[in-house]
Amino acid sequence: MAESQHKYQQIVNEVERMIKNRKLKPHDPVPSEGELAKMFDVSTMTAKMALKHLAIQGVVYRMPRRGTFLCDSPCEIQINDMQSNSIGMIIPDLDSYTSQIVSTIESEAREHHYNLMIKISRGIEDEDSCLRQLVDERIEGIILFPRARDYCSQQVLRLKMEGYPIVMIDRYFPEILIDCVYPDYFEGTYHMVEHLIAQGHREIGLVTNAISSISRSEEQHQGYFTALFDHGIPAISKNIHIIENIKDRTNYSDKDPMLDQFIRENSDLTAMICGDDYIAASVLSSALRHNILVPNQLSIVGFSDIQLATMLPVALTTVRQPTEELGKEAIKLLIRRMNHCDEKQKIVKIKTQMIERNSVSMRA
């Protein structure tokens, strides 16, 4: 970090010498981040830090898509300060969970004197388009809530290779070294299985998305298997159902023939762990269609604690993901990355909390 700061200060001094030696006039262009990076053999982020420092000093001002220019008035410095202190956030949708995260991040951004630009992606291709738009707008850094998928996009990989400040929230891709903040899915699932066991349940099923290279589904599977193993309960493959189509707030109550069949054929199950609250809502809908009493005959638990969890016919016992802490840590990581580009990848796991409601009953 000290070396990065030393290089950035060297660039500041050299740019000031350039301005004098070339006798630049107000509004003349000065070398860009890319040009300075090549000139001094540093990362674009180090060069960007130098230009930002000069902007704060009132030496230069920066204009989106146009470049950096020599200042001559306080008015231009003020405009530049507003433009250069913006961060972006991309989310897949707005529900109660993501809204809480956005609210926290916006408040934290203002506390650190940053403006927040929010984009809602409409698909995986649109997510990449949103990333490109924010970079073109010269946003200082981006917080990305990736859409559900089992791979990392080429756009994210390109930004990572270029040293662009980016932090992922809610999940991470182990194959790429990008800063991330996400709930501890393993711990949350493990403790929920333990809770069911303490309530007398031994036949516990798992309904979730397929295991993939992203953290969420893999860690939930591990938490489920480990908790059963630690309590001497065998994990049986027929007790696990993989949801092929991702559930969301619009289709969770739709009939799912495969899920219906799983519930019919596993009448010995007394409890089901679900990958998220939308999946839990689907399981609840299917159980009610089959005249299965919840929780008397079947206990159901979710994961996330979205608003929907309290609005279902039976309020869900679930695992809460602390959105405030997640948002604060994401901003902290992003600011650190924007200022100290040479740091190693940082992964922050947020502790979860079990919320007890009406969807779990004790077994005799």
PyMOL commands that set and color helices and strands:
alter all, ss='L'
color gray80, all
select helices_A, chain A and resi 2-21+33-40+44-57+74-84+96-111+124-136+154-161+185-198+215-230+237-239+257-265+277-289+307-310+323-339
alter helices_A, ss='H'
color red, helices_A
select strands_A, chain A and resi 29-30+60-63+67-70+86-91+115-120+142-144+166-169+179-183+204-209+240-243+271-274+299-301+318-320+347-350+353-355
alter strands_A, ss='S'
color yellow, strands_A
deselect
rebuild
show_as cartoon
